[in-house]
Amino acid sequence: MHHSLTKTFLALTTGVLLAFSSQAAINVFACEPEWAALATELGGGNIHAFSATHGKQDPHYIQARPSLIAKLRNADLLVCTGADLEIGWLPVLLRKSGNRRIQPGQPGYFMATDFVPLLDKPQILDRSAGDIHAAGSPHIHTDPRRIATVARVLAQRLQALNPEQANVYQQRADEFLHKWQEAITRWENRAKGLHGKKIITHHKNWVYLQDWLGLQGVATLEPKPGVPPTASHLSQLHAVAKQEPVMAIIYAAYQNPKPALWLSKRSGIPAVELPFTVGGNKQATDLFSLFDTTIDALLQAAGRQPEHGQQP
Amino acid sequence: MSAHQHTSVKARFGGIWPVTLLCLGLISPTFTLAAPAGTSSTPKSLETNELAALKAEIQQLKKDYHSRIEALEKRLSAAESRLHSQPSTTGMEYAGATATNTSSRSANAFNPAISLIMDGRYVDYASRPGTGRLPGFRYHPEYGLDAEGFNIGESELTMSANIDDKFYAQATIAFGNDNGETQTEVEEAYIQSTALSHGLTAKLGRYYSALGYINEQHPHAWDFADLPLAYSALLGGNLKNEGMQLNWLLPTDHYWEMGIEMGNGGHFPAAGNHNGLSSQTAFITSGGDIGISHSWQAGLSWWHGKSRESLVNNSPWLFSGDTYLNALDVVYKWAPMGNNKEENFKFQFEYLRSRDSGTLSSDGDQPQPYTAQRQGWYAQAIWQFRPLWRTGLRYDRVHAAGQNGESWPEEINLTSSGHHFSRVSAMLEWIPSEFSRLRLQYNDAISGGYHLPGQTPFEDSKWTFQYTVSMGSHGAHQY
């Protein structure tokens, strides 16, 4: 009884706030859709989130377009992945924005990878190894546990930027994290069978998903990070796939499916397109459905895994 | 358990101690509830005062626990709020969850971003390269054609960093080979504000002017091995400015940028020693997206500079007066679904017009009035048709017209009849990575209305093979 009263009160407050907050809303400029989705979960009607990229765009290669400069100029909070993922375009946007609020060191500058441990830190920094990320792999959002960590810090940042609404952010963060924890348990239970399974990925952008679910990445379609797959490299992978039972060949919605399909056709290993982020496919409309559909696709691939050595 | 042991255990398990106590506290109400039930079955032989004492004792215990639970609850909520400020949680743990990202703390941790771009080329002219200077144009004193054969082109060393929370700075030093002599030049050295708000950005120092589109690009960012004729003939390369620039980005959802520059007028087409501000620029740029695959940008710009006794085409003649420039630029880009990694297309068009108004004088003579107009434009299309491969086509045209009155001496190369020149360039690039590029380019000099008997064309058809590599950090490129 008490609980439902609180809820009604909160709903009413939110409604009233929504009505008055159109100009007070925090403008969030997210570099990737997953952070726009997270900001929306935490901020609700108190924020207005814009994503610089969409679910079918490769965040490594974005043009510093005029439209993005205009958006960043009016942003109160910049939420990006960091770890050099946006190095090819964000620095230009920042310098051209004429906006002090979102410059490095300001409360409005938020790089998600600053708050979680990173995997795949290269031992040797040499560009003969391809287009490597010196700080480690930036694609942390494929691990929901890391998203939880980021959510906690981001909620505080929203509170700091908009102290009048601090309670609302805290409430929303608590609710989100509660639901998120439940979802993680659900996903982990569903994905138990995936533990130890081997996968081939297009680019090394699934290391955190692998770390979470215990999947084992045995090879990448790219011969080196950022270098497009070549025929000779794919043939080598075909040989590897014959020796090891590989569950699936995984590629992101924004990546060219051809190399994965080519190898799939020859090896009989299912090629699986994963959404990678919110908007990567029709089902992935928010962070929850993103992982729902990711786990669905992986389980489906595990289900139709061919017998070892089977040729089509 | 002695007091000493007690404290040491508490210290060691400080983290779980409140939790353990809290558990005890949670059990205690059950205990206190059970106690009265127990009393009812107590044999009557027990003295009532004993019972009362027991009751009192229990009450005391209850009180004690109550206050202790209260204290614990306070500590727990404090601990919780501290936890909220740290990226760690129970139930959502992962390897290294409590680790923080520490970066190196060595003495060179604050080194600026350093980038070295190296460029080299092999140039082959169809016949003789000629003078490289079209009659009727007033050229940059150092303007010349590429040398034939193998040549290291211009290498650029760029350093940039945030200076503090107020300024960003960048310096680009170029060094190249000119007729066997090593030449070094400060291309850009400027500081830029990062702490102004309201869409304002200020620049101070030497920088590439915001005139036109390609002008702000360094040579490694060009899509061809050479600049369009409009730039090389009218400006002699990138138009530099030494002074200040103020930019204002309008607070609209659509991109509108406008700005002004004030300079010392020490760079071509202005020249000479000046006191004060002898060049001014104004520009306005707009741009946006059309759907998710198309984007565009367009700009208009004006420039004015003063010349005082500027050497004309390496002759004994000197120009004094004003030069006015107008530029129009349009850029369109296409990338399927906004992904430009595998395939993309870019079209760009620029029109430049310059007007000289002043006097020409040679040693000791009376200065003679002089006005001249020149214009040039180019249109180019670049297509990345598959990963790592790009091709492009450019059409170029410049025109000198409207020289006034006098027929100037031959040596000054400003003969009064109108001249135009056009060429077509085609290129093919292989880009193994973001840090290297090989380019093959052919320039075809298709027409020149200036052909006078016995004169070689000012620029001939040529093949260029060029490599460009980037070492170190490589900053993001502008649109």
Interface residues (C-beta under 8 A of the other chain):
Chain A: T53 H54 K56 Q57 D58 H60 Y61 I62 Q63 A64 R65 P66 S67 I69 A70 K71 R73 N74 I87 G88 W89 L90 P91 V92 L94 R95 K96 S97 G98 N99 R100 R101 Q103 P104 G105 T113 D114 F115 V116 P117 L118 R127 G130 D131 A135 D143 P144 R145 R146 A148 T149 V150 R152 V153 Q156 L177 W180 Q181 I184 D211 W212 G226 V227 P228 Y254 N256
Chain B: H84 S85 P87 S88 T89 G91 M92 E93 Y94 A95 G96 A97 A99 T100 N101 S103 N162 D165 Y168 Q192 T194 A195 L196 S197 H198 G199 L200 T201 N247 W248 L249 P251 T252 D253 H254 Y255 W256 E257 T285 S286 G287 G288 D289 I292 S295 W296 Q297 K333 A335 M337 G338 N339 N340 K341 E342 P387 L388 P432 S433 E434 F435 G475 A476 H477 Q478 Y479
